[in-house]
């Protein structure tokens, strides 16, 4: 409640969150690649990096949509369902990351 909900401050929060996720992933990837033996900790670290990258792109998509409203559309200009919510961008980020298809 102590942070005002102005567009500039919210944009800064989204940008800092995006950078934090990518920074943590960038630090963890080289450390993970140096390991010689694969065990449960490396598998968990890989999954964590994967989730961080997916969330980073979801925040990036959300940030772009806040700057240019309705910038994401499906065929023929149809807007995404509930395109203003972060959950939609999390869904589309992970669908894109897994190359699952829409």
C-alpha positions as CSV (number, residue, x, y, z in Angstrom):
1,X,0.0,0.0,0.0
2,X,3.0,2.3,0.4
3,X,3.9,2.3,-3.4
4,X,1.7,4.6,-5.5
5,X,0.0,2.8,-8.4
6,X,1.2,5.2,-11.1
7,X,2.0,3.9,-14.6
8,X,5.6,5.0,-14.4
9,X,6.2,3.2,-11.1
10,X,4.4,0.1,-12.3
11,X,6.5,0.1,-15.5
12,X,9.6,0.3,-13.4
13,X,8.4,-2.6,-11.3
14,X,7.7,-4.8,-14.3
15,X,11.1,-3.9,-15.8
16,X,13.0,-4.6,-12.6
17,X,11.1,-7.9,-12.2
18,X,12.0,-8.9,-15.8
19,X,15.7,-8.0,-15.3
20,X,15.8,-9.9,-11.9
21,X,14.5,-13.1,-13.5
22,X,16.9,-12.9,-16.4
23,X,19.8,-12.0,-14.1
24,X,19.2,-15.0,-11.8
25,X,18.9,-17.3,-14.8
26,X,22.1,-15.9,-16.3
27,X,24.0,-16.6,-13.1
28,X,22.6,-20.1,-12.7
29,X,23.1,-21.3,-16.2
30,X,27.0,-21.2,-16.3
31,X,27.1,-22.8,-12.8
32,X,24.8,-25.5,-13.9
33,X,26.8,-26.2,-17.1
34,X,30.1,-26.6,-15.2
35,X,28.8,-29.5,-13.2
36,X,30.0,-33.0,-14.3
37,X,27.5,-35.2,-12.6
38,X,23.7,-35.1,-13.1
39,X,21.6,-35.6,-10.0
40,X,18.3,-34.4,-8.6
41,X,19.7,-31.0,-7.7
42,X,20.8,-30.3,-11.3
43,X,17.4,-31.3,-12.6
44,X,15.7,-29.0,-10.1
45,X,18.0,-26.2,-11.0
46,X,17.3,-26.7,-14.7
47,X,13.5,-26.7,-14.0
48,X,13.9,-23.5,-12.0
49,X,15.8,-21.8,-14.8
50,X,13.2,-22.8,-17.2
51,X,10.4,-21.4,-15.0
52,X,12.4,-18.1,-14.5
53,X,12.8,-17.7,-18.3
54,X,9.1,-18.4,-18.9
55,X,8.1,-15.9,-16.2
56,X,10.5,-13.3,-17.5
57,X,8.9,-13.4,-20.9
58,X,5.4,-13.3,-19.5
59,X,6.4,-10.1,-17.6
60,X,7.9,-8.7,-20.9
61,X,4.7,-9.5,-22.8
62,X,2.7,-7.9,-20.0
63,X,4.9,-4.8,-20.1
64,X,4.5,-4.5,-23.9
65,X,0.8,-4.8,-23.5
66,X,0.8,-2.0,-20.9
67,X,2.8,0.3,-23.2
68,X,0.7,-0.5,-26.3
69,X,-2.7,-1.8,-25.2
70,X,-4.3,-4.5,-27.3
71,X,-0.9,-5.2,-29.0
72,X,-1.5,-9.0,-28.9
73,X,-4.2,-10.3,-31.2
74,X,-5.2,-13.6,-32.7
75,X,-6.2,-14.0,-36.4
76,X,-8.0,-11.0,-38.0
77,X,-7.5,-8.6,-35.1
78,X,-9.4,-10.6,-32.5
79,X,-8.1,-9.7,-29.0
80,X,-6.8,-12.3,-26.6
81,X,-9.3,-13.4,-24.0
82,X,-8.8,-11.3,-20.8
83,X,-5.7,-9.8,-22.5
84,X,-5.1,-7.3,-19.7
85,X,-4.4,-10.0,-17.1
86,X,-0.9,-11.4,-16.3
87,X,-2.2,-14.9,-16.3
88,X,-2.9,-14.8,-20.0
89,X,0.6,-13.7,-20.7
90,X,2.0,-16.5,-18.5
91,X,0.0,-19.0,-20.5
92,X,1.2,-17.7,-23.8
93,X,4.8,-17.4,-22.6
94,X,4.9,-21.0,-21.6
95,X,3.0,-22.2,-24.7
96,X,5.6,-20.4,-26.8
97,X,8.5,-21.6,-24.8
98,X,7.5,-25.2,-25.1
99,X,6.7,-24.8,-28.8
100,X,3.3,-26.4,-28.1
101,X,1.3,-24.2,-30.4
102,X,-1.8,-22.2,-29.8
